[in-house]
Amino acid sequence: MDNNLSNNQAIIIGTIEDEFVFNHEIYAEKFYTFTVKVPRLSGASDNVRVMVSERLIMDGEYCIGDMIEVTGQFRSYNSYESGDNRLVLTVFAKTSATLTKRKQNQTHFS
């Protein structure tokens, strides 16, 4: 497992684009998803889906438009909706923090 942690790291910095939406619960721990708009140096931006545990967000106050830094792992899974199969890509948050000062574009995947 340690090798997977060192090979799969994601750090994104952007703005919260929507409300936290309940996704699922496992072992009495709730997980939520939301979207982070990550600007590119070209002026375009990417909307990155983030999944976060309630433990990470219960002490913080997060609002749409807040600048946030999320550190975690890139995850993918198949979703079967209405008979269709589609690949869902997310950043599974290990840490998150709101930022008071805007940082340069520092999106990293390794």
C-alpha positions in Angstrom: 0.0 0.0 0.0 2.9 2.4 0.7 4.0 2.1 -2.9 0.5 3.1 -4.1 0.5 6.2 -1.8 3.9 7.4 -3.2 2.8 6.8 -6.8 -0.6 8.3 -6.6 -0.7 11.9 -5.3 -2.8 14.8 -6.4 -2.7 18.4 -5.2 -5.2 20.8 -6.6 -5.9 24.5 -5.8 -9.0 26.2 -7.1 -12.4 27.6 -6.1 -15.4 25.6 -4.8 -18.0 25.6 -7.5 -21.0 23.9 -5.9 -22.4 22.6 -2.6 -21.2 19.5 -0.9 -23.5 16.6 -1.9 -23.9 13.4 0.1 -22.4 10.5 -1.9 -22.3 7.4 0.3 -21.7 6.1 3.8 -19.4 3.3 4.8 -18.7 2.1 8.4 -20.8 5.0 9.7 -18.5 7.5 7.9 -20.2 9.8 5.4 -18.6 11.0 2.2 -19.5 14.0 0.1 -18.6 15.2 -3.4 -18.1 18.7 -4.7 -16.5 20.4 -7.7 -13.3 22.5 -7.6 -12.6 24.8 -10.6 -8.9 24.7 -11.2 -7.5 27.5 -13.5 -4.9 26.7 -16.1 -2.1 29.1 -17.1 -3.7 29.4 -20.5 -6.8 31.0 -18.9 -9.0 28.0 -19.4 -10.1 26.0 -16.3 -10.9 22.4 -15.4 -13.7 21.3 -13.1 -12.4 18.5 -10.9 -14.7 16.3 -8.8 -13.5 15.9 -5.2 -14.7 13.3 -2.7 -14.2 14.1 0.9 -14.9 12.5 4.3 -17.2 14.3 6.7 -14.2 14.2 9.2 -12.3 16.6 7.0 -15.0 19.1 6.6 -16.8 19.1 10.0 -14.5 21.6 11.6 -14.2 23.9 8.6 -16.5 26.4 7.0 -16.6 25.9 3.2 -18.6 28.2 0.9 -19.0 28.4 -2.9 -16.3 30.7 -4.2 -13.8 29.9 -1.5 -10.3 29.2 -2.6 -9.3 25.6 -1.5 -6.3 23.4 -1.6 -6.9 19.7 -1.7 -4.3 17.0 -1.3 -5.2 13.4 -1.9 -5.2 10.6 -4.5 -6.7 10.3 -8.0 -9.4 7.6 -8.1 -11.6 6.1 -10.7 -14.6 3.8 -10.7 -17.3 2.6 -13.0 -20.8 4.0 -12.5 -23.9 2.2 -13.7 -26.7 4.7 -14.2 -29.8 4.1 -16.3 -28.2 1.0 -17.9 -25.2 3.0 -19.0 -21.6 2.4 -17.8 -19.4 5.4 -17.4 -16.0 6.0 -15.9 -16.0 8.5 -13.0 -12.8 10.3 -12.1 -12.3 12.0 -8.7 -9.7 13.3 -6.3 -10.1 11.5 -3.0 -9.2 14.1 -0.4 -6.8 13.3 2.4 -6.4 16.9 3.5 -8.2 20.1 2.6 -7.8 23.8 3.6 -9.3 27.1 2.6 -6.8 29.6 1.4 -6.9 33.3 2.2 -4.3 34.2 -0.4 -4.5 33.1 -4.0 -1.6 30.8 -5.1 -0.3 30.4 -8.6 -1.6 27.5 -10.6 0.0 24.5 -8.8 -2.0 21.5 -9.9 0.3 18.4 -9.6 -0.3 14.8 -10.4 2.4 12.2 -9.8 
